[in-house]
Amino acid sequence: QVQLVESGGGLVQAGGSLRLSCAASGSISDMTAMGWYRQAPGKQRLWVARITSGGSVNYVDSVKGRSTISRDNAKNTAYLQMNSLKPEDTGVYYCKAEYRSFPFVYWGPGTQVTVSS
């Protein structure tokens, strides 16, 4: 069984920064990638960033140049450093872990990020 726990969310003014963390516990040997998703109120959950076990990273265009995803394999933890935050970055941020074996995907409970204008 795998558990993901996000932390680091909060209330910040526009232009500020936050660093989100996602700690994975349990069976992690088959983990292939970790990622972050954002769900704004009343909206669908959208992909934000992803990092593979090999270190390859990808970002949605709206956060490129402002956010950095990283991973500490020794701590089984992924991070999302978000800078120059905008009100449209507001939402619940979910961590996702991808696996080679069933059920292939795990999600964390989410952490709230609110950016005030």
N, C-alpha and C positions, 0 to 999 in steps of 0.2 A: 504494500500500500504506500502511496505517495501523498505527502501533504505539502502544500504551498502556502506560505504566509507572507503577505505584503505588508510593508510599513513605509513610513516617510511622507505620507500625504498630509495635507493641511490647508490652511488658508494663507494666501500670499497675494501681494499686490502685483498688478501688471508690471512686467519688467523684472520680477524677482526670479528666484531659482528654488528648485526642490530636487531632492535626490530620493528616488523610490528604491526600495530593496525588496527582493523576493527570495526568501529562504526555502529551499527544498529539503525535505527529510523523507526517510524511508528508502525504498529501492530506487537508486538513481543511476545504476550502471547502464541501463538501456536508454537513458535520456539523450536525445539528439539535438534538441534546440530549446531555447526559452524565448519568450516574447512578451510584449506588453500590448494590451488593448485598452481602449477608452470607450466608456459609454456615458454620453451626455443625457441629461434628463429627457425622457420621452423619445430618445433616439436609439438606433441600433448600436450594438457593440462593434467598434471599428479597430482594425489593426493599427498599431503605432510603430513598433520596432521589433526586430527579431535578431537573435544571435545564435549561431550554430555551435556545436561542441568544438568545431574546428576554428571558431573565431570569426566566421564570416558574418557581416552585419548588413541589415537593410532597414530603411526607414520610409515611412509615408512622407510624401513631399512636404506636407504642412509642418513637419518638425525637423526636416533636414537643416543642418547648420545651427540648430538650437538645442538639439538633444543628442545624448550619447548613451548607447547601451553597452554594457560591459558585463563581464562574468568572472567570478572568482571560483574556479573549479574546486579548489581546496575547501572552500566554505559552502559549496553547492548553492551559491547565491548569485543572482543576477541583479543588476542595477540599471536604473534609468535616470541619468542626470538631465534635468530639464532647465534650460536657461531662457532668459527673455520671454518669460511666460506671458500668454495672452488670455483674455477672458474666454476665448473659444477653446482653450485647453482644459477648461473645467469639465469634470466628470469623475466617474468612478474608474479607477485604473485597475485592471485585472492582469495578473500574471498567468501565463500559459506555459506548460511544459509539454514537449512532444517526445513520444517514446516509440521505439521500434516494435514493441509488443503491446497487445491489448491491455487497457482500453485506448492506447495510442495518445490520448490527450488528458491532461489534468489542468484544473483551473484553481486559482486561489479565490478567497472570498472578496477581494477587492479592497482598495483604499481610496478615500475621497480626496480629490484635489479641487480646490476652489480658488479661482483667480479673480480678484476684484479689480474693477476698472478705476 
